[in-house]
Every structure is written in C-alpha cells, then in structure tokens.
Amino acid sequence: MKKTLLVISLGLVLTACGSGGSSSQSNNMEMTKTKSIDFVVDDLKQQVIEMKTIELDDGSVLELANMPVGFNEVKVKEGKVKILNGVYYIFDTLIPNNLKYDEYGQAINVNLEGKQEFGAIFTDINNLPKSGTVTYKGESLGVATRGKLQLDVNFSDKTLTGKIYDRHLESGKPIADINLTNGRISSKNPIFYGDASYLDVKSKFDGAFVGPKGEEVIGHVTKDGAVYVGFGGKRQ
C-alpha cells in the first residue's frame, strides 16, 4: 500500500510505510454507517481526506474517510486490509492470505515490514489541556488480534497508564491483556511513551494525541522492534 500523504511524521515514534497489494473489489464501497469524514471540522476535511487515501500498487484507491469510525476490513487480492479508523487517524495492516501466527497473534511465516502504516492529524502541543485527568477508550488491532483500549491521562503531571484488554485471536481464543505503565507525555511534542507488558513479555508503547484539541489518541505497542499491535481511542 502507498499512502498519498502523511500529514505529520513523529520521527522515531510513528512512521508510515508502503506495502504491496492489489484491490479485488470496487473502490466505491457502499457504506451503511456514518462516514468518519462527517465528524471532522470543516477546515481539516481536505487534509483528512488526503491522509486517509490509500493507493494500492495496481492503481486502485481505498478512501478510508468514507468508512465508518472503528474497525473496518477490506478484501484485496493478496488477502485483506484491516483498519482502525478514527476521526483524525488511521492504522491499517495488509494481511496476506497465507498468514500463520503464534499463540500471541504474531506472524510467523511472513515479513510484515512495509505492510502496516499510521496516519494522523496531530494536536498542537499548545492545544492540549494543561491540567486535569481524561480517559480515552477505543480499540486495538494486531495482525491476528483485536482488543479494547483504555488510557487514563493526567495532564497535570504529564503521566498516563492504561491497558489493552478483552483481547482475542482471530480464532476467538482469548489472550492476555497488555498493561501500559510508566507513561509520560513529552513537554515539547504531543507524544507519549511508556512500558508495556503482557505475561512475561516486557516491551514499550508510543503514541500521540490527535485532532484539533487532543480529541483522540493513536499509538502502538512494539515487540522486538516491530509493531505488535496498534491502538486508537476517543476522549470520554
């Protein structure tokens, strides 16, 4: 997949990658729910449309702004594209037809480098709250896993904790929660980072506040330097 535009790059925190794929269905997908673009403020609509336009290698286009908020899935020739679609962010992964995964939901027979990408309209640091506590709730998405997100943010002392819970494999088998601890908010950028753990695995998480005033968050948990799950959520 090739993204037409990544609005802002967060350097080492979140990056967008390209990957191969070809569409097996019409680009003009008929949606039965409210389009995510309908929730975007008017002066950012064009930027969001461009950021959410995914060009496949065969020249066809997925217009994610026309999809509803939340989890979406699109069949393509090589397999399927799984999408977490926020109002001001996207996380998508190309899942090959021949995917095999381990008990944690990690791919074991394919290299997913270049098959996952993030895009977002990141919040100006000056537009984030200066004090108070806020909870964000949403979803997580891995190659073969899905779950729920809760992120509790304390803007007063710039800390956060959370969890990714109710996780399950594609088979429906439940798997361990991911605990998000020791989270810190940068004083210079709208980004956050911390420790992630599940079972005996110790890892890291990174993310960012997105939307005009930090209405949403997007991020990922890494394992062995690669994205294990992406997550996104909305301020409650």
C-alpha positions in Angstrom: 0.0 0.0 0.0 1.1 3.5 -0.7 -0.2 6.4 1.3 -0.8 9.6 -0.7 0.1 11.8 2.3 1.2 11.5 5.9 0.2 14.9 7.4 2.9 14.9 10.1 5.6 12.5 10.9 6.6 11.8 14.5 10.1 10.6 13.6 11.0 7.6 15.7 7.6 7.3 17.3 5.2 6.8 14.4 6.1 6.3 10.8 4.2 5.4 7.7 5.4 2.7 5.4 4.4 1.4 2.0 3.5 -2.1 1.1 2.3 -4.1 -1.9 -1.3 -5.0 -2.6 -4.0 -5.0 -5.2 -7.7 -4.5 -4.8 -10.2 -7.2 -5.7 -13.3 -5.0 -5.4 -14.8 -1.7 -6.4 -13.2 1.4 -4.9 -16.7 3.0 -4.4 -17.6 1.0 -1.4 -21.2 1.4 -0.2 -21.2 2.3 3.5 -24.2 1.7 5.8 -22.8 3.7 8.7 -21.9 7.4 9.1 -18.7 8.2 7.3 -15.8 9.2 9.6 -15.2 12.4 7.5 -18.6 13.6 8.7 -17.2 14.1 12.2 -14.2 16.2 11.0 -14.2 20.0 11.4 -14.6 21.8 8.1 -11.1 23.4 7.9 -9.4 20.0 8.3 -11.7 17.9 6.0 -9.4 18.1 2.9 -6.3 17.2 4.9 -8.0 14.2 6.4 -9.3 13.0 3.1 -5.8 13.1 1.6 -4.3 11.5 4.7 -6.9 8.7 4.5 -6.5 8.0 0.8 -4.6 4.7 0.3 -3.3 3.9 -3.2 -2.7 0.3 -3.9 0.0 -0.9 -6.3 -2.5 -1.7 -9.1 -3.5 2.0 -9.1 -6.8 1.5 -7.3 -7.6 3.5 -4.2 -9.2 2.9 -0.8 -10.9 6.0 0.5 -10.9 5.4 4.3 -12.5 8.8 5.0 -15.7 7.3 3.6 -15.6 4.4 6.0 -17.2 4.5 9.5 -15.3 5.1 12.7 -13.9 1.9 14.3 -12.8 -1.4 12.8 -13.1 -1.9 9.1 -11.9 -4.7 6.8 -11.5 -4.7 3.0 -10.7 -7.8 0.9 -7.9 -7.4 -1.6 -6.2 -9.7 -4.0 -3.3 -10.6 -1.6 -5.6 -11.0 1.4 -7.3 -8.3 3.3 -6.6 -4.9 4.8 -7.6 -4.4 8.5 -8.2 -0.8 9.5 -8.6 1.1 12.7 -10.4 4.3 11.5 -10.6 7.2 13.8 -11.9 10.7 13.0 -8.4 12.1 12.8 -6.3 9.0 12.4 -5.9 5.6 10.7 -3.9 2.5 11.4 -4.0 -0.2 8.7 -2.4 -3.6 8.1 -2.2 -5.7 4.9 -2.9 -9.3 6.0 -1.7 -11.9 3.4 -3.9 -14.9 2.6 -1.3 -17.4 3.8 -0.8 -15.8 7.2 0.2 -18.1 10.1 0.5 -16.8 13.6 1.7 -17.9 17.0 -0.1 -18.0 20.4 0.5 -14.3 20.8 -1.0 -13.4 17.4 2.3 -12.6 15.8 3.0 -13.5 12.2 5.4 -16.4 11.9 5.6 -17.1 8.2 5.6 -13.6 6.6 7.5 -10.4 7.0 5.1 -7.6 7.7 7.7 -4.8 7.2 6.1 -2.2 5.0 2.6 -3.7 5.4 1.5 -1.5 8.3 1.0 2.2 8.4 -0.2 5.1 10.6 -1.5 8.4 9.6 -3.0 11.2 11.7 -3.6 14.9 12.2 -1.6 15.5 15.3 -2.5 18.0 18.0 -0.6 21.2 18.5 1.1 20.8 21.9 -0.4 24.2 22.9 -3.9 23.0 22.4 -3.6 20.1 24.9 -5.1 20.5 28.4 -2.7 21.9 30.9 -4.3 20.1 33.9 -6.9 17.6 34.8 -7.5 13.9 34.1 -9.0 12.4 31.0 -9.8 8.8 29.9 -9.6 7.6 26.3 -11.3 4.5 25.2 -11.1 2.6 21.9 -9.7 -0.4 20.2 -6.5 -2.3 19.4 -5.6 -4.2 16.3 -2.8 -6.7 15.6 -2.1 -8.9 12.7 -4.3 -11.6 14.2 -5.7 -9.9 17.3 -8.3 -7.4 18.4 -9.0 -5.9 21.7 -10.2 -2.8 23.7 -8.2 0.2 24.8 -8.4 2.3 28.0 -5.8 5.1 28.5 -6.0 7.2 31.7 -4.1 10.5 31.2 -3.1 13.0 33.9 -2.3 16.3 32.1 -1.4 17.9 35.4 1.7 15.8 36.0 2.0 14.6 32.4 1.7 10.9 33.2 -0.6 8.1 31.9 -1.4 4.5 32.4 -3.7 2.1 30.7 -4.5 -1.3 29.4 -5.4 -3.2 26.2 -7.9 -5.8 27.3 -10.6 -8.2 26.2 -8.0 -9.4 23.6 -8.6 -12.3 21.4 -7.1 -14.1 18.4 -9.0 -14.4 15.0 -10.0 -17.8 16.2 -11.8 -16.3 19.1 -9.4 -17.6 21.7 -8.8 -15.1 24.5 -5.2 -13.9 25.1 -3.5 -11.9 27.9 -4.1 -8.2 28.5 -1.4 -5.7 27.8 -0.6 -3.4 30.7 0.6 0.2 29.8 2.6 1.7 32.7 5.1 4.4 33.5 3.7 6.6 30.7 5.0 10.1 30.2 3.8 13.0 28.0 6.5 14.9 26.2 6.9 18.6 27.2 7.8 19.6 23.6 5.5 17.4 21.3 2.0 15.9 21.5 3.5 12.5 22.1 3.6 9.9 24.9 5.6 6.8 25.6 6.0 4.1 28.4 6.3 0.5 29.2 4.1 -2.3 28.0 3.9 -5.8 29.5 1.9 -9.0 29.0 2.6 -12.4 30.6 6.4 -12.5 30.8 7.0 -10.1 27.9 8.4 -6.7 28.6 8.1 -4.1 25.8 7.3 -0.4 25.0 4.5 1.7 23.8 4.4 5.0 21.9 1.7 7.3 20.8 0.3 10.7 20.1 -2.6 13.0 20.7 -4.6 13.7 17.6 -7.3 16.1 16.5 -7.5 19.9 17.0 -7.7 19.6 20.8 -6.5 16.1 21.6 -9.9 14.5 21.0 -8.2 11.2 20.1 -5.1 9.1 20.6 -3.2 6.8 18.3 -0.2 4.6 19.1 1.4 1.2 19.1 3.0 -1.5 21.2 6.3 -2.9 19.9 7.9 -6.3 20.4 11.5 -7.0 19.3 11.5 -3.6 17.5 8.4 -4.3 15.4 4.8 -3.2 15.8 2.8 -5.8 17.8 -0.5 -4.0 18.0 -1.7 -0.6 17.0 -4.4 1.2 19.0 -6.6 4.2 18.9 -9.2 5.8 21.1 -11.5 8.7 21.8 -11.7 11.1 24.7 -14.6 10.3 27.0 
